[in-house]
Amino acid sequence: MQKNENRGTPSADPGFKLPGEEAGQPESLTKTPPPGDAANAQIEVQPVAGAPVTDTSTRDLAIGAAVFLVLLVVYFFARNAYVHHLVVRRVAPSSACSAGWLMFVGLGFLSAAAVLAIINASKFLTFAVTAPLVAVGLIALVAAVFVGRR
């Protein structure tokens, strides 16, 4: 307990009271909320049929988007190197450029499928999401090989 320095006697009074407070306890400790209080009511959430078990947080989506953008930058430089390699091999520059862009698109779609599967496999690793991404990616890579042959 604190001593009141002016009088030398112990004091239980903290020196500050809110209106409506009792002498010893603050108002929040003396009152109990009514049982029907909407602010303290418990809410039970039941999963929707067919919904994924886990939800994807915005932090996971942001990290996935950053990884995907870094991969696209890397693929852009790989595209330039592939186009240069094809031009050195005496492929027409227009064909080499087309093959480079097809390779970029193919790698981009495959990495999009991989990043989505890593972010939340239960939500994004489904046939409806993954199959089109992988199919377009593989078709673009095969086309890049055939366009870059001369």
Sequence and secondary structure as in RCSB ss.txt:
>XXXX:A:sequence
MQKNENRGTPSADPGFKLPGEEAGQPESLTKTPPPGDAANAQIEVQPVAGAPVTDTSTRDLAIGAAVFLVLLVVY
FFARNAYVHHLVVRRVAPSSACSAGWLMFVGLGFLSAAAVLAIINASKFLTFAVTAPLVAVGLIALVAAVFVGRR
>XXXX:A:secstr
 EE TTT SEE   S   TT  SSS HHHH    TT STT        TT  SS   HHHHHHHHHHHHHHHHHH
HHHHHHHHHHHHHTT  HHHHHHHHHHHHHHHHHHHHHHHHHHH HHHH SHHHHHHHHHHHHHHHHHHHHHTT 
